């Protein structure tokens, strides 16, 4: 992956002399969480590329401790939601809308800006999305430029990200620096409809160029906005138009159903080009300029319907060795199959925040016509009204937070229809988010055997964190009952009681965060007692021991006037006890 090598080289150069990376901003149309978290994020944090679940958790720890200003923006309908998201890193969706709030166009720029603590920056602008295809399979074009702080190019890029943040609803006021487009390198972007003028075409001197080279995989089809009309309107002096398209399939077809009428428009390929790898490049070359970025040869890209970006620089006397190709059009069926399909088709954006410290969920609608009475489908598999999220029981909350470790997706349902799907943003994780917690009764009893911190035993340390929400085989020890006996039961709760803290901060950790927290034990017991085969004296005593611990916790909360809520006891099973058992329990518990 040539682009990946350039990315690693850029990070290395910015870190020379002991410098640190202080800012990294990314924009992409299509976003692959697996690709970004596996390949792009680790070198930013100076971590190894992860190959197991524990190493992804190392990335989370690095994120918690990092001061890096890291932002990733993508089109709200182009997240690859079929992939597993493994870190707490936030991805910010953008939905392009008009002044009336209606959806229009795509968020399409592919830009990376990285800056060190000395103010030196490196800019990547091109055609590749933050996906494995964009960085390793397709034919893509990128321009990489060094940027000095307070330069004209620096402010052009700064203005771009201000507008991106406004589109993402991260800021309201638009205060930008004045810039000019007269430099050797100019960063050009557009997102406002203007059918009579294209900022990008103007920047490449379209009006005065005698020749034009364009790499583009997609083209406008309508009579009003087709290749002929765009060339006629914007390239009046151009005598030769060389289009280098993507060639599709064994017949090397072009994504057009009609050949342009103008004789000066010809189609070409590079000598090494084939139809095995998609030619996804977007490059425009005139007599004096070259533009590399995200602009396809379409009305939507060129005239501000989409949000697009490119780097434009000076060139002279460009002559390319291209191979003329036959124009082989597509029929309607073929063209329909090649049209861009969004991963989702939503007109709304919701933001759902999980606060690990406060154990709360907060959802807000960010974009679109406001809707009422919607339900939120959470990783635990249950759905809740918005107001119900404010009143979750300790048991419900623990189940959701436990599920959140492996599944970070949420859905919003309105009138039985899914109207949005996105990624939960996790905040206040440091010191409160424990990725390995007891999930079965066997986990719990293994943790009981150690008087020190939970999960110091070798068996549980070596247990894999399960990130596959479809896999019910949590770990190898699940059916092992050798630890389940009365001695370990009583000894385990004795160990827990001996570790019971008397200050609120540590008590919250004890109740909600630690590996065998009170909340996780509650979930284990509730799930264990659901099976009627477990309705026996052992389970009965198990619940009594738990409730006895809860009573002591609640007494501390009351006596010390802590702000945390009291812990709820578990309803015990209905068990018919013999008179001897009743006498024993009365003598034992009083």
C-alpha positions as CSV (number, residue, x, y, z in Angstrom):
1,X,0.0,0.0,0.0
2,X,2.0,3.0,-1.3
3,X,-0.3,5.5,0.3
4,X,0.1,3.8,3.7
5,X,3.9,4.0,3.4
6,X,3.6,7.7,2.7
7,X,1.3,8.1,5.7
8,X,3.8,6.4,8.0
9,X,6.6,8.5,6.5
10,X,4.7,11.7,7.2
11,X,4.2,10.7,10.9
12,X,7.9,9.9,11.1
13,X,8.9,13.3,9.6
14,X,6.6,15.2,11.9
15,X,8.1,13.5,15.0
16,X,11.7,14.2,14.1
17,X,13.7,16.0,16.8
18,X,11.4,14.7,19.5
19,X,8.3,16.5,18.3
20,X,4.9,15.1,19.0
21,X,1.7,15.0,16.9
22,X,-0.8,17.4,18.3
23,X,-3.6,17.4,15.6
24,X,-4.9,14.9,13.1
25,X,-8.0,15.5,11.1
26,X,-9.5,13.1,8.6
27,X,-12.4,13.4,6.1
28,X,-13.8,10.6,4.0
29,X,-16.9,9.7,2.1
30,X,-16.9,6.0,2.9
31,X,-15.5,4.9,6.3
32,X,-14.4,1.5,7.4
33,X,-14.1,1.3,11.2
34,X,-12.0,-1.8,11.0
35,X,-9.5,-0.3,8.5
36,X,-9.1,2.9,10.5
37,X,-8.8,1.4,13.9
38,X,-6.4,-1.4,12.7
39,X,-4.1,0.6,10.4
40,X,-4.5,4.4,10.7
41,X,-5.0,4.9,14.4
42,X,-2.2,2.8,15.9
43,X,0.8,4.7,14.3
44,X,-0.9,8.0,15.3
45,X,-0.8,6.8,18.9
46,X,2.7,5.2,18.5
47,X,1.1,1.7,19.1
48,X,1.6,-1.5,17.2
49,X,-1.0,-2.6,14.7
50,X,-3.3,-4.8,16.7
51,X,-3.9,-8.5,15.9
52,X,-6.0,-9.5,19.0
53,X,-8.6,-8.1,21.2
54,X,-6.3,-7.1,24.0
55,X,-4.2,-4.9,21.7
56,X,-7.3,-3.0,20.7
57,X,-7.9,-2.4,24.4
58,X,-4.3,-1.1,24.5
59,X,-5.4,1.5,21.9
60,X,-8.3,2.5,24.1
61,X,-5.9,3.1,27.0
62,X,-3.7,5.1,24.7
63,X,-6.7,7.2,23.5
64,X,-7.6,7.9,27.2
65,X,-4.2,9.2,28.0
66,X,-3.5,11.0,24.7
67,X,-3.8,14.8,24.3
68,X,-4.0,14.4,20.5
69,X,-6.7,16.5,18.8
70,X,-8.2,13.8,16.7
71,X,-11.3,14.1,14.5
72,X,-12.7,11.9,11.8
73,X,-15.6,13.0,9.6
74,X,-17.6,10.9,7.1
75,X,-20.8,10.9,5.1
76,X,-23.6,9.9,7.5
77,X,-24.9,7.2,5.1
78,X,-21.5,5.7,4.3
79,X,-20.3,4.1,7.5
80,X,-19.6,0.4,7.0
81,X,-21.9,-0.7,9.8
82,X,-21.4,-4.4,9.1
83,X,-17.9,-4.1,10.6
84,X,-17.0,-4.3,14.2
85,X,-16.0,-1.1,15.9
86,X,-13.5,-1.9,18.7
87,X,-12.3,1.4,20.2
88,X,-13.7,4.4,22.0
89,X,-12.6,6.7,19.2
90,X,-15.4,8.9,18.0
91,X,-16.4,9.1,14.3
92,X,-18.5,12.2,13.4
93,X,-21.2,11.8,10.7
94,X,-22.1,14.6,8.3
95,X,-25.4,14.8,6.4
96,X,-25.4,17.4,3.6
97,X,-28.6,19.5,3.8
98,X,-29.9,22.7,2.2
99,X,-31.1,25.8,4.0
100,X,-34.4,24.2,4.6
101,X,-32.9,21.2,6.3
102,X,-33.6,18.8,3.4
103,X,-30.9,16.3,2.3
104,X,-28.8,17.2,-0.7
105,X,-25.7,15.8,-2.2
106,X,-22.8,13.9,-0.5
107,X,-20.1,14.7,1.9
108,X,-17.3,13.6,-0.4
109,X,-13.8,15.1,0.4
110,X,-10.9,12.9,1.2
111,X,-8.5,15.0,3.2
112,X,-6.0,14.3,5.9
113,X,-4.2,17.0,7.9
114,X,-1.6,16.2,10.5
115,X,0.3,18.8,12.6
116,X,3.0,18.6,15.2
117,X,3.6,20.7,18.3
118,X,6.0,23.0,16.3
119,X,3.2,24.0,13.9
120,X,4.5,22.0,11.0
121,X,1.8,20.2,9.0
122,X,1.4,17.6,6.3
123,X,-1.6,17.6,4.0
124,X,-3.0,14.7,2.0
125,X,-5.7,15.4,-0.6
126,X,-7.0,12.9,-3.0
127,X,-9.6,10.4,-4.1
128,X,-9.1,7.5,-1.7
129,X,-11.6,6.8,1.1
130,X,-10.6,5.6,4.6
131,X,-11.1,2.0,3.5
132,X,-8.9,-0.9,2.5
133,X,-10.0,-0.5,-1.1
134,X,-9.2,3.2,-1.0
135,X,-5.7,2.6,0.4
136,X,-4.7,-0.7,-1.1
137,X,-6.9,-2.0,-4.0
138,X,-8.1,0.8,-6.2
139,X,-6.1,3.1,-8.4
140,X,-6.2,6.4,-6.5
141,X,-4.5,9.8,-6.8
142,X,-3.2,11.9,-3.8
143,X,-1.2,15.1,-3.5
144,X,0.9,15.3,-0.4
145,X,2.1,18.8,0.7
146,X,4.1,20.2,3.6
147,X,2.4,23.1,5.3
148,X,4.0,25.8,7.5
149,X,1.9,27.5,10.2
150,X,0.3,30.8,9.3
151,X,0.9,30.3,5.5
152,X,-1.9,31.0,3.0
153,X,-2.3,27.2,2.4
154,X,-2.5,26.7,6.2
155,X,-5.4,29.1,6.4
156,X,-7.1,27.6,3.4
157,X,-7.0,24.2,5.1
158,X,-8.1,25.8,8.4
159,X,-11.1,27.4,6.8
160,X,-12.0,24.0,5.2
161,X,-12.2,22.3,8.6
162,X,-14.2,25.2,10.1
163,X,-16.8,24.6,7.4
164,X,-16.6,20.8,8.0
165,X,-17.2,21.3,11.7
166,X,-20.2,23.6,11.0
167,X,-21.7,20.9,8.7
168,X,-21.1,18.4,11.5
169,X,-22.9,20.7,14.0
170,X,-19.7,21.0,16.1
171,X,-19.6,24.7,15.8
172,X,-22.1,27.5,15.0
173,X,-20.1,30.6,14.2
174,X,-18.2,30.8,10.9
175,X,-15.1,32.9,11.5
176,X,-12.6,32.3,8.7
177,X,-9.3,33.8,7.6
178,X,-9.0,35.7,4.3
179,X,-7.0,33.8,1.8
180,X,-6.0,34.1,-1.9
181,X,-5.8,31.4,-4.6
182,X,-2.7,32.7,-6.2
183,X,-0.1,30.5,-4.6
184,X,1.9,27.6,-6.1
185,X,-0.4,25.2,-4.1
186,X,-4.0,26.1,-3.4
187,X,-6.5,24.1,-1.4
188,X,-9.9,24.4,-3.1
189,X,-13.2,23.2,-1.7
190,X,-16.9,23.8,-2.4
191,X,-20.3,22.9,-1.0
192,X,-22.7,25.7,-2.0
193,X,-25.0,25.3,-5.1
194,X,-23.9,27.5,-8.0
195,X,-25.0,26.2,-11.4
196,X,-23.3,29.1,-13.2
197,X,-19.9,28.9,-11.7
198,X,-17.6,26.2,-10.4
199,X,-14.9,27.3,-7.9
200,X,-12.8,24.2,-8.8
201,X,-13.0,24.7,-12.6
202,X,-12.2,28.4,-12.2
203,X,-9.1,27.5,-10.1
204,X,-7.7,25.2,-12.8
205,X,-8.1,28.0,-15.5
206,X,-10.8,26.2,-17.4
207,X,-11.7,29.2,-19.5
208,X,-8.3,29.7,-20.9
209,X,-7.0,26.1,-21.5
210,X,-6.4,24.6,-24.9
211,X,-6.4,21.1,-23.6
212,X,-7.8,19.1,-20.8
213,X,-7.1,15.7,-19.2
214,X,-9.6,14.2,-16.8
215,X,-9.5,11.0,-14.7
216,X,-13.0,10.3,-13.4
217,X,-14.9,7.0,-12.8
218,X,-18.3,8.7,-12.8
219,X,-20.1,11.1,-15.2
220,X,-23.3,13.1,-15.4
221,X,-26.0,11.6,-17.7
222,X,-28.7,14.2,-18.0
223,X,-28.8,16.2,-21.3
224,X,-28.5,19.4,-19.4
225,X,-25.5,18.4,-17.3
226,X,-23.7,15.8,-19.5
227,X,-20.0,15.9,-20.5
228,X,-20.8,17.9,-23.7
229,X,-22.7,20.7,-21.8
230,X,-20.1,21.0,-19.1
231,X,-17.3,21.2,-21.6
232,X,-19.2,23.7,-23.7
233,X,-20.0,26.0,-20.8
234,X,-16.7,25.8,-18.9
235,X,-14.0,25.1,-21.4
236,X,-14.7,27.3,-24.4
237,X,-11.1,27.5,-25.6
238,X,-10.3,23.8,-25.2
239,X,-9.6,21.9,-28.4
240,X,-8.7,18.5,-27.0
241,X,-10.4,16.7,-24.1
242,X,-8.8,13.5,-22.9
243,X,-10.9,11.5,-20.5
244,X,-9.4,8.6,-18.7
245,X,-12.3,6.6,-17.2
246,X,-12.5,3.5,-15.0
247,X,-12.9,0.5,-17.3
248,X,-15.5,-1.9,-16.0
249,X,-15.5,-5.7,-16.5
250,X,-13.9,-7.9,-19.2
251,X,-15.5,-5.7,-21.9
252,X,-13.9,-2.6,-20.4
253,X,-17.1,-0.6,-20.5
254,X,-17.5,3.1,-19.4
255,X,-20.2,4.3,-17.0
256,X,-22.0,6.1,-19.8
257,X,-24.9,5.0,-22.0
258,X,-24.2,7.5,-24.7
259,X,-21.0,8.7,-26.3
260,X,-20.4,12.5,-26.1
261,X,-21.4,14.3,-29.3
262,X,-18.4,16.6,-29.5
263,X,-15.5,15.3,-31.7
264,X,-12.9,16.9,-29.4
265,X,-13.9,14.6,-26.5
266,X,-11.9,11.3,-26.7
267,X,-11.4,8.5,-24.3
268,X,-8.0,7.0,-23.3
269,X,-6.3,4.6,-20.9
270,X,-2.9,4.6,-19.4
271,X,-0.6,1.9,-20.7
272,X,-0.7,-0.1,-17.5
273,X,-4.5,0.3,-16.9
274,X,-6.8,-2.7,-16.7
275,X,-10.3,-3.4,-15.5
276,X,-9.2,-5.6,-12.5
277,X,-8.6,-2.6,-10.2
278,X,-11.0,0.2,-10.1
279,X,-9.6,3.5,-11.4
280,X,-11.1,5.7,-8.7
281,X,-8.7,8.7,-9.4
282,X,-10.1,12.2,-9.8
283,X,-7.4,14.3,-11.6
284,X,-7.9,17.4,-13.8
285,X,-5.0,18.8,-15.9
286,X,-5.2,22.0,-18.0
287,X,-2.4,24.0,-19.7
288,X,-1.2,25.5,-16.5
289,X,-2.8,23.7,-13.6
290,X,-3.4,20.2,-12.1
291,X,-6.2,19.5,-9.6
292,X,-6.1,16.3,-7.5
293,X,-8.9,15.5,-5.2
294,X,-12.5,14.2,-5.0
295,X,-14.1,16.0,-8.0
296,X,-15.8,13.6,-10.4
297,X,-16.9,14.7,-13.9
298,X,-20.4,15.4,-12.6
299,X,-22.7,18.3,-12.0
300,X,-23.0,17.3,-8.3
301,X,-19.3,17.4,-7.7
302,X,-18.4,20.5,-9.8
303,X,-21.2,22.9,-8.9
304,X,-21.5,22.7,-5.2
305,X,-24.2,20.1,-4.6
306,X,-21.7,17.8,-3.0
307,X,-19.0,18.8,-0.5
308,X,-15.7,18.3,-2.4
309,X,-12.1,19.2,-2.1
310,X,-8.9,19.3,-4.1
311,X,-5.3,20.6,-4.1
312,X,-4.5,22.7,-7.2
313,X,-0.9,23.5,-8.2
314,X,1.0,24.9,-11.2
315,X,2.2,22.8,-14.1
316,X,3.7,23.5,-17.5
317,X,3.6,21.8,-20.9
318,X,2.1,18.5,-19.7
319,X,2.1,15.8,-22.3
320,X,0.9,12.3,-21.4
321,X,1.5,9.0,-23.1
322,X,-2.0,7.7,-23.3
323,X,-3.6,4.9,-25.3
324,X,-6.8,5.7,-27.2
325,X,-9.7,3.3,-26.4
326,X,-13.0,2.4,-28.0
327,X,-16.1,3.8,-26.4
328,X,-18.1,0.9,-25.1
329,X,-21.2,2.2,-23.4
330,X,-23.4,0.5,-20.8
331,X,-27.1,-0.3,-21.2
332,X,-29.6,1.0,-18.6
333,X,-29.4,-2.2,-16.5
334,X,-25.6,-2.2,-16.4
335,X,-25.5,1.5,-15.6
336,X,-28.0,1.1,-12.7
337,X,-25.9,-1.7,-11.3
338,X,-22.9,0.5,-11.3
339,X,-24.5,3.6,-9.7
340,X,-23.3,4.6,-6.3
341,X,-25.4,2.9,-3.6
342,X,-25.4,4.4,-0.1
343,X,-24.9,2.0,2.7
344,X,-27.9,3.5,4.4
345,X,-30.6,6.0,3.3
346,X,-31.2,8.2,6.3
347,X,-32.4,11.9,6.5
348,X,-31.6,12.2,10.2
349,X,-28.6,12.1,12.5
350,X,-28.8,11.2,16.2
351,X,-26.0,11.4,18.7
352,X,-26.0,8.8,21.5
353,X,-23.5,9.3,24.3
354,X,-22.7,6.6,26.9
355,X,-21.1,8.1,30.0
356,X,-19.2,5.4,31.8
357,X,-18.6,7.5,34.9
358,X,-22.2,8.5,35.5
359,X,-23.6,5.3,33.9
360,X,-26.0,7.2,31.8
361,X,-27.1,7.3,28.1
362,X,-28.0,10.6,26.4
363,X,-29.5,10.8,22.9
364,X,-30.1,13.9,20.9
365,X,-31.3,14.5,17.3
366,X,-28.6,16.5,15.5
367,X,-29.9,16.8,11.9
368,X,-33.3,16.5,10.2
369,X,-37.0,17.3,10.9
370,X,-37.5,16.7,14.6
371,X,-39.4,13.5,15.5
372,X,-41.2,12.5,18.7
373,X,-41.9,9.2,20.3
374,X,-38.9,7.4,18.8
375,X,-37.3,4.3,20.4
376,X,-33.7,3.5,20.8
377,X,-32.4,0.0,20.1
378,X,-29.3,-0.5,22.3
379,X,-26.5,-3.2,22.1
380,X,-28.2,-5.3,24.8
381,X,-31.0,-6.0,22.3
382,X,-33.7,-4.1,24.1
383,X,-35.4,-0.9,22.9
384,X,-36.2,2.2,25.0
385,X,-38.1,5.4,24.7
386,X,-35.9,8.5,25.1
387,X,-37.3,9.2,28.6
388,X,-36.8,5.6,29.7
389,X,-33.0,6.0,29.2
390,X,-33.1,8.4,32.1
391,X,-34.6,5.8,34.4
392,X,-32.7,2.6,33.8
393,X,-32.4,0.2,36.6
394,X,-29.0,-0.9,37.8
395,X,-29.5,-4.3,36.2
396,X,-30.6,-2.8,32.8
397,X,-27.7,-0.4,32.8
398,X,-25.1,-3.0,33.6
399,X,-26.4,-5.3,30.8
400,X,-26.2,-2.4,28.3
401,X,-22.7,-1.3,29.3
402,X,-21.5,-4.9,29.3
403,X,-22.9,-5.3,25.7
404,X,-21.3,-2.0,24.7
405,X,-17.8,-3.5,25.1
406,X,-18.4,-5.7,22.0
407,X,-21.2,-3.9,20.1
408,X,-21.3,-0.1,19.8
409,X,-24.1,0.2,17.3
410,X,-27.5,1.7,18.0
411,X,-30.6,2.2,16.0
412,X,-33.4,4.7,16.2
413,X,-36.9,3.4,15.4
414,X,-39.9,5.6,14.6
415,X,-43.3,4.2,13.7
416,X,-41.9,0.7,13.3
417,X,-39.2,1.9,10.8
418,X,-35.5,2.3,11.4
419,X,-34.8,5.9,10.7
420,X,-31.1,6.0,11.8
421,X,-28.3,3.7,12.7
422,X,-25.0,4.9,14.1
423,X,-22.1,4.4,16.6
424,X,-22.4,5.1,20.3
425,X,-19.9,7.6,21.6
426,X,-18.3,6.6,24.9
427,X,-17.1,9.3,27.3
428,X,-15.5,9.4,30.7
429,X,-14.0,6.0,30.2
430,X,-10.7,6.3,32.0
431,X,-10.9,4.5,35.3
432,X,-14.5,3.6,34.7
433,X,-14.5,1.3,31.7
434,X,-13.4,-2.3,32.5
435,X,-13.3,-4.4,29.3
436,X,-13.1,-7.8,31.2
437,X,-15.8,-8.4,33.7
438,X,-17.5,-11.5,35.1
439,X,-20.0,-12.7,32.6
440,X,-20.9,-16.2,33.9
441,X,-21.2,-17.8,37.3
442,X,-17.9,-19.6,36.6
443,X,-16.1,-16.3,36.0
444,X,-17.4,-15.1,39.3
445,X,-16.3,-18.0,41.3
446,X,-12.8,-18.0,39.7
447,X,-12.5,-14.3,40.8
448,X,-13.7,-15.3,44.3
449,X,-10.5,-17.4,44.7
450,X,-8.3,-14.4,44.8
451,X,-8.2,-12.1,47.8
452,X,-6.6,-9.3,45.8
453,X,-7.8,-7.4,42.8
454,X,-10.4,-9.3,40.7
455,X,-9.0,-11.1,37.6
456,X,-5.5,-11.5,39.0
457,X,-5.9,-15.3,38.4
458,X,-4.2,-16.6,35.3
459,X,-7.2,-18.3,33.9
460,X,-9.3,-15.1,33.7
461,X,-6.3,-13.0,32.5
462,X,-5.9,-15.3,29.6
463,X,-9.6,-15.2,28.7
464,X,-10.2,-13.5,25.4
465,X,-12.3,-10.4,25.3
466,X,-15.2,-11.4,23.1
467,X,-15.9,-8.7,20.5
468,X,-18.2,-10.9,18.4
469,X,-21.8,-10.1,19.5
470,X,-23.1,-13.1,17.5
471,X,-20.8,-15.6,19.3
472,X,-22.4,-17.2,22.4
473,X,-19.3,-19.2,23.3
474,X,-18.0,-16.6,25.7
475,X,-15.0,-18.6,26.9
476,X,-13.8,-22.1,27.6
477,X,-14.7,-22.1,31.3
478,X,-18.3,-21.5,30.8
479,X,-19.6,-25.0,31.7
480,X,-16.9,-25.9,34.2
481,X,-18.7,-26.3,37.6
482,X,-15.7,-27.4,39.6
483,X,-15.5,-24.0,41.3
484,X,-19.1,-24.0,42.4
485,X,-19.3,-25.1,46.0
486,X,-20.4,-23.7,49.3
487,X,-16.9,-23.0,50.6
488,X,-16.1,-20.8,47.6
489,X,-19.5,-19.1,47.8
490,X,-19.0,-18.0,51.4
491,X,-15.3,-17.3,51.1
492,X,-15.9,-15.3,47.9
493,X,-18.4,-13.0,49.5
494,X,-16.2,-12.7,52.6
495,X,-13.3,-11.5,50.3
496,X,-15.7,-9.0,48.7
497,X,-16.8,-7.8,52.1
498,X,-13.2,-7.3,53.2
499,X,-12.6,-5.1,50.2
500,X,-15.6,-2.9,50.8
501,X,-14.4,0.7,50.6
502,X,-15.8,3.5,52.7
503,X,-15.3,6.5,50.4
504,X,-17.7,7.3,47.5
505,X,-15.2,7.3,44.6
506,X,-13.8,3.8,45.5
507,X,-17.3,2.6,46.3
508,X,-18.5,3.5,42.8
509,X,-15.6,1.6,41.3
510,X,-16.4,-1.4,43.6
511,X,-20.1,-1.3,42.6
512,X,-19.9,-0.6,38.9
513,X,-16.5,-0.7,37.4
514,X,-14.3,-3.4,38.8
515,X,-14.0,-6.8,37.2
516,X,-16.4,-8.4,39.6
517,X,-18.4,-5.3,40.4
518,X,-21.7,-5.6,42.3
519,X,-23.6,-4.6,39.2
520,X,-21.9,-7.4,37.1
521,X,-22.6,-10.0,39.9
522,X,-26.2,-8.9,39.8
523,X,-26.4,-9.7,36.1
524,X,-24.7,-13.0,36.6
525,X,-27.2,-14.0,39.3
526,X,-30.2,-12.8,37.4
527,X,-29.2,-14.8,34.4
528,X,-28.2,-17.9,36.4
529,X,-31.6,-18.0,38.3
530,X,-33.6,-17.9,35.0
531,X,-32.8,-21.6,34.5
532,X,-35.2,-23.6,36.8
533,X,-32.6,-26.3,37.1
534,X,-30.7,-23.8,39.3
535,X,-33.6,-23.3,41.7
536,X,-31.9,-25.0,44.6
537,X,-30.4,-24.3,48.0
538,X,-27.1,-23.2,46.5
539,X,-28.7,-20.5,44.4
540,X,-30.9,-19.5,47.3
541,X,-27.9,-18.9,49.5
542,X,-26.1,-17.2,46.7
543,X,-28.8,-14.6,46.5
544,X,-28.9,-14.2,50.3
545,X,-25.1,-13.6,50.4
546,X,-25.4,-11.0,47.6
547,X,-28.3,-9.2,49.3
548,X,-26.4,-9.2,52.6
549,X,-23.5,-7.4,50.8
550,X,-25.9,-5.0,49.3
551,X,-27.4,-4.1,52.7
552,X,-23.9,-3.2,54.0
553,X,-23.3,-1.1,50.9
554,X,-26.5,0.8,51.3
555,X,-25.8,1.4,55.0
556,X,-22.5,3.0,54.0
557,X,-24.3,5.1,51.4
558,X,-26.8,6.3,54.0
559,X,-24.5,6.8,56.9
560,X,-21.9,8.7,54.8
561,X,-24.5,10.7,52.9
562,X,-23.1,9.7,49.6
563,X,-24.8,11.1,46.4
564,X,-24.8,7.7,44.6
565,X,-28.1,5.8,44.5
566,X,-28.7,2.8,46.7
567,X,-28.2,-0.7,45.3
568,X,-31.2,-2.8,44.6
569,X,-31.5,-6.2,46.2
570,X,-32.3,-9.3,44.1
571,X,-35.6,-11.1,44.5
572,X,-34.9,-14.6,45.7
573,X,-36.2,-17.8,44.1
574,X,-39.2,-19.6,45.5
575,X,-37.7,-22.6,47.2
576,X,-39.5,-25.1,49.4
577,X,-37.2,-25.7,52.3
578,X,-37.3,-28.6,54.7
579,X,-37.7,-27.7,58.4
580,X,-34.1,-28.7,59.0
581,X,-33.0,-26.3,56.2
582,X,-35.1,-23.5,57.7
583,X,-33.5,-24.1,61.2
584,X,-30.0,-24.1,59.7
585,X,-30.6,-20.8,57.8
586,X,-32.1,-19.2,60.8
587,X,-29.1,-20.2,62.9
588,X,-26.6,-19.1,60.3
589,X,-28.1,-15.8,59.3
590,X,-30.1,-14.9,62.4
